[in-house]
């Protein structure tokens, strides 16, 4: 398989773009159970399923955190 520049950028990135629910919980400093509850209610950061795993994009987490800080709360999924 040829080496593409995009794949090299992903490999060189110090922070993964996609986070597991455990990694996301660490980033927002909340228990995993809280993220699951927020996901159930539809009020937490945007997430999606990839197969059986729930994943979060790092940018979506930052956007959600910023919206909570600003008090708007409109960026929830």
C-alpha positions, 0 to 999 in steps of 0.5 A, a space after each residue: 500500500 502506498 504511503 500517502 501524505 494524509 496517513 503520515 499526518 495522522 500517524 505523526 499527530 500527537 493527539 488522536 482525532 477520535 477518542 473512546 468514551 473513556 478518553 473523552 470522559 478524561 478530557 471533560 473530567 467526568 465519569 464514563 457513566 455521566 457521558 453515557 447518561 448525557 448521550 442517552 439524554 442527547 445533551 452531551 458532546 456529539 458522538 457516534 458509533 463505529 461498529 460497536 464502539 462509541 467515539 467522539 471527535 476531539 473537535 466536537 468535544 472542544 466545541 461542546 466544552 466551549 459552549 458549556 463555558 459560554 453558557 449557550 449549551 446549544 452545541 449538544 448532540 
